[in-house]
Amino acid sequence: MAVSVRSFAKINVGLAIGAKRDDGFHALRTIYQTIAIHDVIKVDAQRGTGSTGIEIRCKDTRVPDDESNTCYRVADRILKLVKERAKVVIQIEKNLPVQGGIGGGSSNAVATMFALERAMKVELEPRERLRIASEVGSDLPLFLLGGTVLGCGRGEEVYPLPDLPPLACVLITPAVAVSTPQAFRDWDALVAQSVPDRNASSGAQLTQSGAFDTMTKFSHAAFEWLSKSLSGVPAESGDRAETLLLDLVRAGIENDFERVVFPQIPELRDLKRALEREGASYASLSGSGSTLYGFFQSRQAAEEAARRLQAAGIAALATETLPRSSYREQMFV
C-alpha cells in the first residue's frame, strides 16, 4: 500500500553556536519552528515480490538517489530493525529548496519513517524512532515532534516547548547554496580571531569560554521571550501574535551564523534588510542559510510583502508557522 506524507519545513528562531565537541560537532542552542510549506513523500513497500531494495525517485536532479539520501538511510535502518525484506520505492515531490537551511532533507527522512511504518503496518517505539533519526542527522529529531521545539546538543536533543500561535511569515529562497561545514569553519576562525594573542593553552580556554557565553546569552534571551510571551495573554487573543513579535525583538534573539555567512555572501544581508523594509517585525537567516524569513503581524501583511518582493525579482513566498497539533493533523495526505 502506497502512503503519502507531507514533509514540512522548519525555521530557526535564533541559533547560538558553542564550542566544538570531542566528536567534531559544535554544541548548539536553537528554537526550531515548523512552518506550513512542504514537500510530499510517497512510500510504497511490497513484501514477497521477489525483488528487494530501496529506490529513490525525484525529478529534482539535486536530490541524491543513492545511499547518501537521508530517506534511503532511514528506510534501510527501519527494514533492518523490523527484520523485513521488501521492495521500497520512495517518491519525493520537491517543493522546498535544497540546502536552504529549512530542513528539507531531514523532514523528508522523517516523513519517510512515518510513511514506511504505515505502509508496512509496523509501529516503532518512540525511542527507536529517536535513535534512528539522531543517527541519520542532527535536524531529524525535531520533525518527530513538530511545532515549537528547543534544540540542544548538536541540535538532535529536542524538547517540545509550549506551542506558539500561528505567525505569518515571508520566506526568501535565494538561488545560492551555503555550505554548513564551511560556515562552522568560518565561525571557528572568527572565534579564534577574537582571542588575545597569548600562548596556545590560554587561547583555547578563552575560546571555549566565549563559545559557552554565546549559548548562555541565547538561553537567557529565549527564556525571557517565551516566559513573557506565553503568560498573561489569552490563547485566542488577536493581540497574542503582536505581543510575541514585540517581545522577540526586545529579547535580542539572533542567529550566530549571520556573523560569518553575511560577510561571505553580502546578498543575504541585503535580503534580510529587504524583509525589514517591507515591514517584518523580526527577520533572520534560518540555520546556516541560505533561506531567510521575516515575521509579520498578519497574513495579509505577509502576502502583500511577498508580492512586492516578487515584483522586485526576489524569490519570496508567504506562509505561516505550524503548531504541533496542526503538524500532526496535516501530516498524512
C-alpha positions as CSV (number, residue, x, y, z in Angstrom):
1,M,0.0,0.0,0.0
2,A,1.4,3.4,-1.0
3,V,1.3,6.1,1.7
4,S,1.8,9.8,1.1
5,V,3.0,12.2,3.8
6,R,3.5,15.9,3.9
7,S,7.1,16.8,4.7
8,F,7.0,20.2,6.4
9,A,9.9,22.7,6.6
10,K,11.3,24.4,9.7
11,I,13.0,27.7,10.6
12,N,15.3,28.5,13.4
13,V,14.2,31.3,15.8
14,G,17.7,32.2,16.9
15,L,20.8,29.9,16.9
16,A,23.8,30.0,19.2
17,I,27.0,28.2,18.3
18,G,29.0,26.8,21.2
19,A,32.4,25.1,21.5
20,K,33.5,22.3,19.2
21,R,32.9,18.9,20.9
22,D,35.2,15.9,21.1
23,D,33.1,14.2,18.3
24,G,33.8,17.0,15.9
25,F,30.3,18.6,16.2
26,H,29.6,22.0,17.7
27,A,27.3,22.5,20.7
28,L,24.2,24.4,19.7
29,R,21.1,26.1,21.2
30,T,18.2,26.9,18.9
31,I,14.4,27.2,18.8
32,Y,13.0,25.2,15.9
33,Q,9.7,26.1,14.5
34,T,7.8,24.1,11.8
35,I,6.2,26.0,9.0
36,A,3.4,25.2,6.6
37,I,5.3,24.8,3.3
38,H,6.1,21.2,2.5
39,D,7.3,18.5,0.1
40,V,5.3,15.3,-0.4
41,I,6.8,11.9,0.2
42,K,5.1,8.8,-1.2
43,V,6.3,5.4,0.0
44,D,5.3,2.1,-1.5
45,A,6.5,-1.1,0.3
46,Q,5.9,-4.5,-1.3
47,R,6.8,-7.8,0.5
48,G,7.2,-11.1,-1.2
49,T,7.6,-9.7,-4.8
50,G,10.8,-11.4,-5.5
51,S,12.8,-8.2,-5.6
52,T,14.1,-6.2,-2.6
53,G,15.9,-3.0,-2.1
54,I,15.3,0.8,-1.7
55,E,14.7,3.0,-4.7
56,I,14.6,6.9,-4.6
57,R,12.7,8.7,-7.2
58,C,12.8,12.5,-7.6
59,K,12.5,14.9,-10.6
60,D,14.9,17.3,-8.9
61,T,18.4,16.2,-10.0
62,R,20.0,17.9,-7.0
63,V,18.4,15.3,-4.8
64,P,20.7,12.2,-4.5
65,D,19.1,8.9,-5.4
66,D,21.6,6.6,-3.7
67,E,22.6,5.5,-0.2
68,S,23.6,9.1,0.7
69,N,19.9,10.2,0.6
70,T,18.5,10.7,4.2
71,C,15.3,8.9,3.1
72,Y,17.2,5.9,2.0
73,R,19.2,5.8,5.2
74,V,16.1,5.9,7.4
75,A,14.3,3.3,5.4
76,D,17.4,1.0,5.4
77,R,17.6,1.2,9.2
78,I,13.9,0.5,9.7
79,L,14.0,-2.6,7.5
80,K,16.9,-3.9,9.4
81,L,15.2,-3.1,12.8
82,V,12.0,-4.9,11.9
83,K,13.9,-7.7,10.0
84,E,11.8,-7.4,6.9
85,R,12.8,-7.8,3.2
86,A,10.8,-5.7,0.9
87,K,10.9,-3.6,-2.2
88,V,10.6,0.0,-1.1
89,V,10.0,2.9,-3.5
90,I,10.3,6.4,-2.2
91,Q,9.0,9.2,-4.4
92,I,10.0,12.8,-3.4
93,E,7.8,15.6,-4.7
94,K,10.2,18.5,-4.1
95,N,8.9,22.0,-3.4
96,L,11.3,23.0,-0.7
97,P,14.8,24.4,-1.5
98,V,17.7,22.0,-1.4
99,Q,20.4,23.0,1.1
100,G,18.3,26.0,2.1
101,G,18.6,25.9,5.9
102,I,14.9,24.9,6.4
103,G,15.5,21.2,7.0
104,G,14.1,19.9,3.7
105,G,16.2,16.7,3.5
106,S,15.8,16.0,7.3
107,S,12.0,16.5,7.1
108,N,11.8,14.2,4.0
109,A,13.6,11.5,6.0
110,V,11.2,11.6,9.0
111,A,8.2,11.7,6.6
112,T,9.7,8.5,5.0
113,M,9.8,7.0,8.5
114,F,6.1,7.7,9.2
115,A,5.0,6.6,5.7
116,L,7.0,3.4,5.8
117,E,5.7,2.4,9.2
118,R,2.1,2.8,7.9
119,A,2.9,1.2,4.5
120,M,4.4,-1.9,6.2
121,K,1.9,-1.9,9.1
122,V,4.6,-1.7,11.8
123,E,4.9,0.8,14.6
124,L,8.3,1.7,16.0
125,E,8.7,2.5,19.6
126,P,9.4,6.2,20.2
127,R,12.9,5.6,21.5
128,E,13.7,3.7,18.2
129,R,12.4,6.5,16.1
130,L,14.6,8.9,18.0
131,R,17.6,6.7,17.8
132,I,17.3,6.3,14.0
133,A,16.6,10.0,13.5
134,S,19.6,11.0,15.6
135,E,21.9,8.6,13.8
136,V,20.9,10.0,10.4
137,G,21.2,13.7,11.1
138,S,21.1,16.5,13.7
139,D,17.9,18.1,12.3
140,L,15.8,14.9,12.1
141,P,14.5,14.6,15.7
142,L,12.7,17.9,15.7
143,F,10.4,16.6,12.9
144,L,9.3,13.7,15.2
145,L,7.7,16.4,17.3
146,G,6.8,19.4,15.1
147,G,5.6,22.8,16.5
148,T,7.9,24.9,18.7
149,V,10.9,22.8,19.8
150,L,14.1,23.6,21.8
151,G,17.2,22.1,20.2
152,C,20.4,21.3,22.2
153,G,23.4,19.2,21.9
154,R,24.4,19.3,18.2
155,G,20.7,20.0,17.5
156,E,19.5,16.5,17.9
157,E,18.4,16.8,21.6
158,V,14.9,18.1,21.3
159,Y,12.4,19.2,23.8
160,P,8.8,20.3,23.0
161,L,8.1,23.9,24.1
162,P,4.6,25.4,24.6
163,D,3.3,26.0,21.1
164,L,3.3,29.4,19.7
165,P,0.2,30.6,17.8
166,P,0.4,30.6,14.0
167,L,2.6,33.5,12.9
168,A,2.5,34.9,9.4
169,C,5.9,34.9,7.7
170,V,7.6,35.5,4.4
171,L,10.4,33.2,3.2
172,I,13.1,34.3,0.7
173,T,14.8,31.4,-1.0
174,P,17.9,32.8,-2.9
175,A,19.4,30.7,-5.7
176,V,22.7,30.3,-3.7
177,A,23.8,27.5,-1.5
178,V,25.6,27.8,1.8
179,S,28.0,25.1,3.0
180,T,27.2,24.3,6.6
181,P,30.6,22.7,7.3
182,Q,32.3,25.8,5.8
183,A,30.1,28.1,7.9
184,F,31.2,26.2,11.0
185,R,34.8,26.6,10.0
186,D,34.3,30.3,9.4
187,W,32.8,30.6,12.9
188,D,35.8,28.8,14.5
189,A,38.1,31.2,12.6
190,L,36.1,34.2,13.9
191,V,36.2,33.0,17.5
192,A,40.0,32.4,17.2
193,Q,40.5,35.9,15.9
194,S,38.7,37.3,18.9
195,V,41.2,35.6,21.3
196,P,44.1,37.7,22.5
197,D,47.5,36.8,21.2
198,R,48.7,34.7,24.1
199,N,50.0,31.1,24.4
200,A,48.0,28.3,22.8
201,S,46.6,26.8,26.0
202,S,45.3,30.2,27.3
203,G,43.8,30.9,23.9
204,A,42.0,27.6,23.9
205,Q,40.5,28.3,27.3
206,L,39.3,31.8,26.2
207,T,37.8,30.3,23.0
208,Q,35.9,27.7,24.9
209,S,34.7,30.4,27.4
210,G,33.5,32.7,24.6
211,A,31.6,29.8,22.9
212,F,29.9,29.0,26.2
213,D,28.9,32.6,26.8
214,T,27.1,32.9,23.4
215,M,24.9,29.9,24.3
216,T,24.2,31.2,27.8
217,K,23.2,34.5,26.3
218,F,20.8,32.8,23.9
219,S,19.3,30.6,26.6
220,H,18.6,33.7,28.8
221,A,17.1,35.6,25.8
222,A,14.9,32.7,24.8
223,F,13.7,32.1,28.3
224,E,12.8,35.8,28.7
225,W,11.0,35.8,25.4
226,L,8.9,32.7,26.0
227,S,8.1,33.4,29.6
228,K,6.8,36.8,28.8
229,S,5.0,35.9,25.6
230,L,3.2,32.8,26.9
231,S,1.8,34.3,30.1
232,G,-1.0,36.8,30.6
233,V,-2.3,36.8,27.0
234,P,-5.4,34.7,26.2
235,A,-4.6,31.9,23.7
236,E,-7.2,33.1,21.2
237,S,-6.4,36.8,21.6
238,G,-5.7,38.6,18.4
239,D,-3.0,40.6,20.3
240,R,-1.0,37.5,21.1
241,A,1.0,37.4,17.8
242,E,1.8,41.1,18.2
243,T,3.0,40.6,21.7
244,L,5.1,37.6,20.7
245,L,6.8,39.6,18.0
246,L,7.4,42.6,20.2
247,D,8.9,40.5,22.9
248,L,11.0,38.6,20.4
249,V,12.6,41.8,19.2
250,R,13.2,43.0,22.7
251,A,14.8,39.8,23.7
252,G,17.5,40.3,21.1
253,I,17.5,36.6,19.9
254,E,20.0,36.2,17.0
255,N,21.4,33.6,14.7
256,D,25.2,33.4,15.1
257,F,25.6,32.1,11.5
258,E,24.7,35.6,10.3
259,R,28.1,36.8,11.6
260,V,30.0,34.6,9.2
261,V,27.6,33.9,6.3
262,F,26.7,37.6,5.6
263,P,30.3,38.7,5.1
264,Q,30.8,35.8,2.7
265,I,27.5,36.3,0.8
266,P,26.5,40.0,1.2
267,E,23.4,39.4,-0.9
268,L,21.9,37.6,2.0
269,R,22.4,40.6,4.3
270,D,20.7,42.7,1.7
271,L,17.7,40.4,1.5
272,K,17.3,40.5,5.3
273,R,17.2,44.2,5.1
274,A,14.6,43.9,2.3
275,L,12.4,41.9,4.6
276,E,12.7,44.6,7.3
277,R,11.9,47.4,4.8
278,E,8.8,45.5,3.9
279,G,7.6,45.6,7.5
280,A,8.9,42.4,9.0
281,S,8.8,42.7,12.8
282,Y,11.7,40.2,13.0
283,A,13.9,38.9,10.2
284,S,16.6,36.2,10.3
285,L,18.7,33.7,8.4
286,S,17.3,30.2,9.0
287,G,20.0,27.7,10.1
288,S,23.2,28.4,8.1
289,G,21.1,29.6,5.2
290,S,20.6,30.5,2.5
291,T,16.8,30.9,3.3
292,L,15.8,34.0,5.2
293,Y,12.4,34.7,6.8
294,G,10.5,37.5,8.3
295,F,7.6,37.5,10.8
296,F,4.7,39.8,10.0
297,Q,1.7,40.8,12.2
298,S,-0.9,39.5,9.8
299,R,-1.3,37.1,6.9
300,Q,-2.4,40.0,4.7
301,A,0.7,42.0,5.5
302,A,2.9,39.0,4.7
303,E,1.1,38.3,1.4
304,E,1.5,41.9,0.3
305,A,5.2,42.0,1.3
306,A,5.8,38.8,-0.7
307,R,4.1,40.3,-3.8
308,R,6.2,43.4,-3.6
309,L,9.4,41.3,-3.2
310,Q,8.4,39.1,-6.1
311,A,7.8,42.2,-8.3
312,A,11.4,43.2,-7.5
313,G,12.7,39.9,-8.7
314,I,13.1,38.2,-5.3
315,A,12.0,34.6,-4.8
316,A,9.6,35.2,-1.9
317,L,6.5,33.4,-0.6
318,A,4.1,33.9,2.2
319,T,3.3,31.1,4.7
320,E,2.8,30.7,8.4
321,T,4.2,28.8,11.3
322,L,2.7,25.4,12.1
323,P,1.8,24.5,15.7
324,R,2.3,20.9,16.9
325,S,-1.3,19.9,16.7
326,S,-1.7,21.1,13.2
327,Y,1.6,19.4,12.2
328,R,0.3,16.0,13.3
329,E,-3.2,16.6,11.8
330,Q,-1.9,17.7,8.4
331,M,0.9,15.2,8.0
332,F,-0.9,12.4,6.2
333,V,-2.3,13.3,2.8
